[in-house]
Amino acid sequence: MSNGINPQLHARSARASTVEVAQAAEATATRPVGSALPGLPSPSPATTATAATAATHSGRRGLLLGLAGLAATTCAWGLDLEAWAAEGITTVFVAGSTGNTGRRVVQQLRQAGFKVRAGARSPAKALSLGFGADAGIEVVEADVTKGVDELVAAIGGAQAVVCATGAVGFGANGAGAVDEKGTQKLVDAALRAGGVTKFVLVSSLLTNAAAVGQSNNPNYRFLNLFGGVLDAKLKAEKYLRGSGLNYTIIRPGGLSNEPEPEVGNLILRREDSLFGLDSDPGRAISRDTVAAVAVQALLQPAASRDKLVEVVASPSAPRLSPDTWFDNV
């Protein structure tokens, strides 16, 4: 999954239901930005009328996906309709873009057609990952342990923020400085930036374990030994939830660098449902899958609005269509 386009990113809503419009939207989503659409005929008047009808029933996202039927025209302008369909979100700021999860978020955002402002404490590291070779990625210096003003500048004109940061060690780069205060500063910066309409936070399972009778859970007790990292993440979650921003918080289980086919299919649950126990339906999850959930939260900002999801994976779990991921959580 990390070496090719993730098919989960390109699932289509039934709202754009005609075959011609769906084919155009699929071709648009999977093309390189600004390239032509091979093999698609110019839209007929019937196609245009059908797209307009679909848009009438599905709002702005339906309208923009419906306009994929006019791809021959829009491609000449270099527009990427799938990113446009995400309620006006075209550029995403990613904090922690060089981390094992953050770099996957960047990759999958680009595959979905978004422009990315890749925030990194070390721009040189970001460039070493190949970010500089993609004109759709702008590397910006961003350290959540610094001031809010610097983070406002790093966010720039982005309409969405994905926070994939994590503590490294203790002290100045520990959980209190990064996972708690650092995330809170990023929330403040998103509010001050003025144009941010969506904030996605990658957190962790068990952040709220003590409050739901899991204080003796061995996983909680072990993980929280590292500078109280789960407590710090919980404080950041609460701060984001009280900010007024449209948010999605993702609590993943044990993070695996292996691709999704080797770890299993996605399982989503409501908050405080999964605790890393043998009795849970899954305990680990591929970082690729976590990144896919973050991207879908941006592609579905209404469905994912103000939701906290807990995610793990299992080879025995059924494969879910991405447009249903946020329906029952």
FENPE-V905539 format. One line per field, one symbol per residue. ss: DSSP state (@ for helix, = for strand, . for the rest). phi: phi as a letter, one per 40 degrees, with the letter a starting at -180 (. if undefined). psi: psi as a letter, one per 20 degrees, with the letter a starting at -180 (. if undefined). A space follows every 10 residues. Layout:
ss: ???
phi: ???
psi: ???
This chain:
ss: ......@@@@ ........@@ @@@@@@@@@@ .......... ....@@@@@@ @@@@@@@@@@ @@@@@@@@@@ @@@@@@@... @@@@...... =====..... .@@@@@@@@@ @...====== ..@@@@@@.. @@@...==== =......@@@ @@@@@....= ===....... @@@.@@@@@@ @@@@@@@@@@ @@@....=== ==......@@ @@.....@@@ @@@.....@@ @@@@@@@@@@ @.....==== ==.===...@ @@@.====== .......... ...===@@@@ @@@@@@@@@. ......==== ====...... .@@@.....
phi: .cbacccccb cbcccccccc cccccccccc ccdgccbcgb ccccdccccc cccccdcbgc ccdccccccc dccccccgcb ccccccfgcb bbcbcgcccc cdcccddccc cchccbbcca cbdccccccg cccbccbbcb cabcccccdc cdcccfccca bbbbcacbgb gcbccccccc cccccccdcc cccgbcbabb bcbadgcbdc cbgbccdccc ccccccggcc ccccccdccc cccgccbbbb bccdcbcccd dcbhccbbbc cgbbbgcccc cabbaccdcd cccccccccb ccccdfbbbb bbaacccccc cdcbdbcbb
psi: hijapohhik qqqihniqgg gggggghghi qqpirroqjp rqprhhgghg ghghhhijbg ghghhhihik hhghhhikqo hghhilljoh pppopkiirh gghhggghgh hijqqpoopq hnhhgghhij hiioijpopq ppoiiarhgh hghhhcjqiq ppokrqqnba chjagghfhf hghghhgghh ghhhjpippp pocqqjhkgh ikjkhjphgg hghihmklhh hghghgghgg hjhiqoqppo nqbpppiqrg hihrqppprr qkhpjkrhiq irhrqqhghg hhggghhhhm hghjplqpqp paqphiqqpq phjihjhk.
